[in-house]
């Protein structure tokens, strides 16, 4: 069971990296989760822990 959850987290992290790359390409900065969701770069189903059991948060520094 732990291996399944580890695999899910790896997939989510890969999606976050891809979403960040899209956001950076579009606006030249990295974004917080809300920005990635609002631009459609990241699936809104992952906005809560309901689908994976995990909460993810991105905090972007002032210099992005």
TORBA-161430 format. One record per atom (N, C-alpha, C): residue number from 1; atom name; x, y, z. Coordinates in Angstrom, 2 decimals, padded with zeros to 5 digits. Each point is the difference from the previous one (the first is absolute). Layout:
<nodes>
resi = NUM name = CA px = X py = Y pz = Z $
...
</nodes>
This chain:
<nodes>
resi = 1 name = N px = 000.82 py = -001.20 pz = 000.00 $
resi = 1 name = CA px = -000.82 py = 001.20 pz = 000.00 $
resi = 1 name = C px = 000.86 py = 001.26 pz = 000.00 $
resi = 2 name = N px = 001.08 py = -000.01 pz = 000.74 $
resi = 2 name = CA px = 000.89 py = 001.17 pz = 000.03 $
resi = 2 name = C px = 000.57 py = 000.26 pz = -001.38 $
resi = 3 name = N px = 000.35 py = -001.06 pz = -000.73 $
resi = 3 name = CA px = 000.56 py = 000.18 pz = -001.33 $
resi = 3 name = C px = -000.99 py = 000.69 pz = -000.94 $
resi = 4 name = N px = -001.29 py = -000.32 pz = 000.16 $
resi = 4 name = CA px = -001.03 py = 000.63 pz = -000.83 $
resi = 4 name = C px = -000.05 py = 001.49 pz = 000.29 $
resi = 5 name = N px = 000.02 py = 000.37 pz = 001.29 $
resi = 5 name = CA px = -000.04 py = 001.41 pz = 000.36 $
resi = 5 name = C px = 001.26 py = 000.73 pz = -000.46 $
resi = 6 name = N px = 001.15 py = -000.64 pz = 000.10 $
resi = 6 name = CA px = 001.24 py = 000.62 pz = -000.47 $
resi = 6 name = C px = -000.08 py = 000.26 pz = -001.50 $
resi = 7 name = N px = -000.55 py = -000.94 pz = -000.73 $
resi = 7 name = CA px = -000.14 py = 000.17 pz = -001.44 $
resi = 7 name = C px = -000.95 py = 001.15 pz = -000.33 $
resi = 8 name = N px = -001.10 py = 000.11 pz = 000.77 $
resi = 8 name = CA px = -000.94 py = 001.10 pz = -000.22 $
resi = 8 name = C px = 000.66 py = 001.35 pz = 000.25 $
resi = 9 name = N px = 000.79 py = 000.08 pz = 001.06 $
resi = 9 name = CA px = 000.68 py = 001.25 pz = 000.32 $
resi = 9 name = C px = 001.01 py = 000.34 pz = -001.09 $
resi = 10 name = N px = 000.72 py = -000.97 pz = -000.50 $
resi = 10 name = CA px = 000.94 py = 000.24 pz = -001.10 $
resi = 10 name = C px = -000.74 py = 000.55 pz = -001.22 $
resi = 11 name = N px = -001.16 py = -000.56 pz = -000.31 $
resi = 11 name = CA px = -000.78 py = 000.48 pz = -001.14 $
resi = 11 name = C px = -000.47 py = 001.43 pz = 000.21 $
resi = 12 name = N px = -000.46 py = 000.32 pz = 001.21 $
resi = 12 name = CA px = -000.44 py = 001.36 pz = 000.29 $
resi = 12 name = C px = 001.17 py = 000.97 pz = -000.10 $
resi = 13 name = N px = 001.13 py = -000.36 pz = 000.53 $
resi = 13 name = CA px = 001.17 py = 000.88 pz = -000.06 $
resi = 13 name = C px = 000.43 py = 000.24 pz = -001.45 $
resi = 14 name = N px = -000.08 py = -001.03 pz = -000.82 $
resi = 14 name = CA px = 000.32 py = 000.15 pz = -001.42 $
resi = 14 name = C px = -000.97 py = 000.97 pz = -000.65 $
resi = 15 name = N px = -001.28 py = -000.11 pz = 000.34 $
resi = 15 name = CA px = -001.00 py = 000.92 pz = -000.56 $
resi = 15 name = C px = 000.25 py = 001.44 pz = 000.45 $
resi = 16 name = N px = 000.40 py = 000.16 pz = 001.26 $
resi = 16 name = CA px = 000.29 py = 001.35 pz = 000.51 $
resi = 16 name = C px = 001.18 py = 000.59 pz = -000.77 $
resi = 17 name = N px = 001.04 py = -000.79 pz = -000.23 $
resi = 17 name = CA px = 001.16 py = 000.48 pz = -000.76 $
resi = 17 name = C px = -000.41 py = 000.39 pz = -001.41 $
resi = 18 name = N px = -000.82 py = -000.80 pz = -000.65 $
resi = 18 name = CA px = -000.47 py = 000.31 pz = -001.34 $
resi = 18 name = C px = -000.84 py = 001.28 pz = 000.00 $
resi = 19 name = N px = -000.85 py = 000.15 pz = 001.00 $
resi = 19 name = CA px = -000.83 py = 001.20 pz = 000.09 $
resi = 19 name = C px = 000.87 py = 001.24 pz = 000.22 $
resi = 20 name = N px = 001.03 py = -000.13 pz = 000.82 $
resi = 20 name = CA px = 000.91 py = 001.12 pz = 000.24 $
resi = 20 name = C px = 000.72 py = 000.38 pz = -001.30 $
resi = 21 name = N px = 000.40 py = -001.00 pz = -000.76 $
resi = 21 name = CA px = 000.68 py = 000.28 pz = -001.27 $
resi = 21 name = C px = -000.93 py = 000.74 pz = -000.96 $
resi = 22 name = N px = -001.26 py = -000.41 pz = -000.05 $
resi = 22 name = CA px = -000.97 py = 000.70 pz = -000.85 $
resi = 22 name = C px = -000.21 py = 001.43 pz = 000.47 $
resi = 23 name = N px = -000.13 py = 000.18 pz = 001.31 $
resi = 23 name = CA px = -000.21 py = 001.34 pz = 000.54 $
resi = 23 name = C px = 001.22 py = 000.88 pz = -000.28 $
resi = 24 name = N px = 001.18 py = -000.55 pz = 000.22 $
resi = 24 name = CA px = 001.23 py = 000.78 pz = -000.25 $
resi = 24 name = C px = 000.09 py = 000.39 pz = -001.48 $
resi = 25 name = N px = -000.34 py = -000.92 pz = -000.86 $
resi = 25 name = CA px = 000.03 py = 000.30 pz = -001.43 $
resi = 25 name = C px = -001.01 py = 001.06 pz = -000.40 $
resi = 26 name = N px = -001.14 py = 000.03 pz = 000.70 $
resi = 26 name = CA px = -001.06 py = 000.95 pz = -000.35 $
resi = 26 name = C px = 000.24 py = 001.40 pz = 000.57 $
resi = 27 name = N px = 000.49 py = 000.07 pz = 001.25 $
resi = 27 name = CA px = 000.10 py = 001.32 pz = 000.64 $
resi = 27 name = C px = 001.39 py = 000.31 pz = 000.55 $
resi = 28 name = N px = 000.93 py = -000.94 pz = -000.10 $
resi = 28 name = CA px = 001.36 py = 000.26 pz = 000.44 $
resi = 28 name = C px = 000.25 py = -000.11 pz = 001.49 $
resi = 29 name = N px = -000.99 py = -000.52 pz = 000.73 $
resi = 29 name = CA px = 000.16 py = -000.22 pz = 001.44 $
resi = 29 name = C px = -000.60 py = -001.34 pz = 000.37 $
resi = 30 name = N px = 000.37 py = -000.47 pz = 001.17 $
resi = 30 name = CA px = -000.63 py = -001.20 pz = 000.55 $
resi = 30 name = C px = -001.25 py = 000.44 pz = 000.75 $
resi = 31 name = N px = -000.92 py = -000.91 pz = 000.21 $
resi = 31 name = CA px = -001.26 py = 000.38 pz = 000.63 $
resi = 31 name = C px = -000.38 py = -000.86 pz = 001.18 $
resi = 32 name = N px = -000.86 py = 000.55 pz = 000.84 $
resi = 32 name = CA px = -000.56 py = -000.76 pz = 001.10 $
resi = 32 name = C px = -001.13 py = -000.86 pz = -000.56 $
resi = 33 name = N px = -000.47 py = -000.96 pz = 000.79 $
resi = 33 name = CA px = -001.00 py = -000.94 pz = -000.48 $
resi = 33 name = C px = -001.24 py = 000.70 pz = -000.56 $
resi = 34 name = N px = -000.48 py = 001.03 pz = 000.70 $
resi = 34 name = CA px = -001.21 py = 000.69 pz = -000.46 $
resi = 34 name = C px = 000.20 py = 000.59 pz = -001.40 $
resi = 35 name = N px = 001.18 py = 000.51 pz = -000.27 $
resi = 35 name = CA px = 000.29 py = 000.56 pz = -001.32 $
resi = 35 name = C px = 000.03 py = -001.11 pz = -001.06 $
resi = 36 name = N px = 000.60 py = -001.12 pz = 000.34 $
resi = 36 name = CA px = 000.06 py = -001.12 pz = -000.94 $
resi = 36 name = C px = -001.40 py = -000.53 pz = -000.30 $
resi = 37 name = N px = -000.85 py = -000.08 pz = 001.03 $
resi = 37 name = CA px = -001.38 py = -000.45 pz = -000.19 $
resi = 37 name = C px = -000.77 py = 000.99 pz = -000.88 $
resi = 38 name = N px = 000.12 py = 001.29 pz = 000.31 $
resi = 38 name = CA px = -000.79 py = 001.00 pz = -000.71 $
resi = 38 name = C px = 000.36 py = 000.09 pz = -001.48 $
resi = 39 name = N px = 001.24 py = -000.30 pz = -000.34 $
resi = 39 name = CA px = 000.44 py = 000.04 pz = -001.40 $
resi = 39 name = C px = -000.22 py = -001.32 pz = -000.72 $
resi = 40 name = N px = -000.47 py = -001.00 pz = 000.73 $
resi = 40 name = CA px = -000.26 py = -001.29 pz = -000.62 $
resi = 40 name = C px = 001.24 py = -000.85 pz = -000.21 $
resi = 41 name = N px = 001.11 py = 000.37 pz = 000.64 $
resi = 41 name = CA px = 001.23 py = -000.76 pz = -000.14 $
resi = 41 name = C px = 000.03 py = -001.21 pz = 000.92 $
resi = 42 name = N px = -000.91 py = -000.04 pz = 000.95 $
resi = 42 name = CA px = 000.00 py = -001.07 pz = 000.98 $
resi = 42 name = C px = -001.43 py = -000.41 pz = 000.28 $
resi = 43 name = N px = -000.25 py = -001.27 pz = 000.13 $
resi = 43 name = CA px = -001.33 py = -000.56 pz = 000.16 $
resi = 43 name = C px = -000.62 py = 000.40 pz = 001.34 $
resi = 44 name = N px = -001.19 py = 000.59 pz = -000.03 $
resi = 44 name = CA px = -000.65 py = 000.47 pz = 001.22 $
resi = 44 name = C px = -000.37 py = -001.13 pz = 000.95 $
resi = 45 name = N px = -000.12 py = -001.22 pz = -000.49 $
resi = 45 name = CA px = -000.33 py = -001.12 pz = 000.87 $
resi = 45 name = C px = 001.09 py = -000.21 pz = 001.06 $
resi = 46 name = N px = 001.20 py = 000.46 pz = -000.29 $
resi = 46 name = CA px = 001.11 py = -000.15 pz = 000.94 $
resi = 46 name = C px = 000.11 py = 001.19 pz = 000.95 $
resi = 47 name = N px = -000.99 py = 000.89 pz = -000.06 $
resi = 47 name = CA px = 000.00 py = 001.17 pz = 000.87 $
resi = 47 name = C px = -000.29 py = -000.39 pz = 001.45 $
resi = 48 name = N px = -000.65 py = -001.13 pz = 000.19 $
resi = 48 name = CA px = -000.29 py = -000.49 pz = 001.35 $
resi = 48 name = C px = 000.64 py = -001.37 pz = 000.18 $
resi = 49 name = N px = -000.06 py = -000.50 pz = 001.20 $
resi = 49 name = CA px = 000.59 py = -001.31 pz = 000.30 $
resi = 49 name = C px = -000.94 py = -001.16 pz = -000.32 $
resi = 50 name = N px = -001.18 py = 000.28 pz = -000.51 $
resi = 50 name = CA px = -001.00 py = -001.04 pz = -000.24 $
resi = 50 name = C px = 000.48 py = -001.09 pz = -000.95 $
resi = 51 name = N px = 000.70 py = 000.35 pz = -001.06 $
resi = 51 name = CA px = 000.38 py = -001.00 pz = -001.00 $
resi = 51 name = C px = 001.27 py = -000.76 pz = 000.38 $
resi = 52 name = N px = 000.93 py = 000.66 pz = 000.69 $
resi = 52 name = CA px = 001.28 py = -000.65 pz = 000.29 $
resi = 52 name = C px = 000.22 py = -000.28 pz = 001.49 $
resi = 53 name = N px = -000.72 py = 000.72 pz = 000.85 $
resi = 53 name = CA px = 000.24 py = -000.12 pz = 001.43 $
resi = 53 name = C px = 001.11 py = 000.92 pz = 000.49 $
resi = 54 name = N px = 000.55 py = 000.80 pz = -000.91 $
resi = 54 name = CA px = 001.09 py = 000.91 pz = 000.34 $
resi = 54 name = C px = -000.40 py = 001.44 pz = -000.33 $
resi = 55 name = N px = 000.55 py = 000.93 pz = 000.75 $
resi = 55 name = CA px = -000.13 py = 001.42 pz = -000.30 $
resi = 55 name = C px = 001.35 py = 000.49 pz = -000.50 $
resi = 56 name = N px = -000.01 py = 000.75 pz = -001.08 $
resi = 56 name = CA px = 001.22 py = 000.56 pz = -000.56 $
resi = 56 name = C px = -000.10 py = 001.51 pz = 000.03 $
resi = 57 name = N px = 001.11 py = 000.64 pz = 000.29 $
resi = 57 name = CA px = 000.03 py = 001.46 pz = 000.06 $
resi = 57 name = C px = 001.31 py = 000.47 pz = -000.61 $
resi = 58 name = N px = -000.10 py = 001.05 pz = -000.79 $
resi = 58 name = CA px = 001.18 py = 000.62 pz = -000.59 $
resi = 58 name = C px = 000.08 py = 001.42 pz = 000.53 $
resi = 59 name = N px = 001.13 py = 000.34 pz = 000.53 $
resi = 59 name = CA px = 000.24 py = 001.37 pz = 000.45 $
resi = 59 name = C px = 001.10 py = 000.57 pz = -000.88 $
resi = 60 name = N px = -000.32 py = 001.05 pz = -000.72 $
resi = 60 name = CA px = 000.93 py = 000.62 pz = -000.93 $
resi = 60 name = C px = 000.69 py = 001.16 pz = 000.72 $
resi = 61 name = N px = 001.30 py = 000.05 pz = -000.10 $
resi = 61 name = CA px = 000.75 py = 001.08 pz = 000.64 $
resi = 61 name = C px = -000.27 py = 001.31 pz = -000.74 $
resi = 62 name = N px = 000.34 py = 001.08 pz = 000.62 $
resi = 62 name = CA px = -000.26 py = 001.33 pz = -000.56 $
resi = 62 name = C px = 000.65 py = 000.20 pz = -001.37 $
resi = 63 name = N px = 001.15 py = -000.60 pz = -000.22 $
resi = 63 name = CA px = 000.68 py = 000.18 pz = -001.28 $
resi = 63 name = C px = -000.43 py = -001.01 pz = -001.06 $
resi = 64 name = N px = -000.88 py = -000.91 pz = 000.35 $
resi = 64 name = CA px = -000.57 py = -001.02 pz = -000.90 $
resi = 64 name = C px = 001.03 py = -000.61 pz = -000.89 $
</nodes>
